[in-house]
Amino acid sequence: MEFTLLGLLLAFGFYHYLSGRVFLTFYLTFMTGFFIGLTDEIHQLFVRGRQCDWTDLIADTVGVLTGWLLFKLISQRRQKAVKTVSTS
């Protein structure tokens, strides 16, 4: 859930500065979220009672991708609403 929110916020942030460049927005969102998840897992190596697990990294990455998909759905609905209002 946390990484879904992270992915959504990253996508909104990158889109704000890179509007119209969908692939670059996706790539930066994915890679930033992946590296945050990776550093979190590496950090857990040094915390007593925690462990580094590659399945957690996959779950974090899937969460980031889910956040990006939510961003795409929200932005498409927003664009559709703007087109409807402007044609009326």
N, C-alpha and C positions, 0 to 999 in steps of 0.2 A: 504494500500500500504506500509506503514511504517513497519507494523508488518510482512508483507510478506518478505521484505528485511531483517528484523531482523531474521526471521526464516531461511532464506537462509544462512545468515552469521553465525548464530549459528550452523547450520548443517555442514557447511564447517569447522568451527573451531573444533567442537567435532570430526568430521570424521578424521581430521588431526591427532589428538592424539589417537583416538580409531578406526583406520581403521580395517575393518573386523568385527566389533561388531555393526551390523546394528540396532538391537533393542535398545541397550544402547545409540547409537547416536540419535535415534528417541526419546527415553524417555527423555534424557537430553535436547534436543532441545525443546520438547513440554513443559516440566515442567518449564524450564527457561523462555521461552516466556510467559507461563501462569502467572507465578509469577511477571514478569515485567508488564504485563497487569493489574494484580490484584493490584499491588502497585500504578500504574498510576490511577486506578479508586479510590482507597482509598485516594490518594493525592488530587483528585478532590473534595472530601468532604470538604476540607479545603480552597478551592479557591472560592472566591466570583464570582458568575455568572456561575459556573460550577456545574455539578451534577454527582454523582456516578450512573452508570446505568449498570445492569448486561448484557444488550444486547450489550453494547460496549465491555464488557469483552469477550463475545462470538465472536464478530467480530474480536477482537484482536487475539483470539485463532485460529480462522479459518485462519486468515492471517499467523500466524506462521506455521500452518499445510500446507498451500499453499506453503510457502517458502521451507518447507522440501520436498514436492513433486517436486518442481522445482529442488532442489538439487539432488533428486533421478534420475530425467530425465537427468540432465546434466551429472551425474556420470555414468549412464548407457551408454549414447552416447559416453562418453569419453573412457570407457572400450571397447566398440565395435570398436571404431576407433583404439585403441591400438592393439587389436587382429587382425584387418584387416591389419595393417601395419606390425605386427610381422610375419604373415603368408605369406606375399608377398615376 
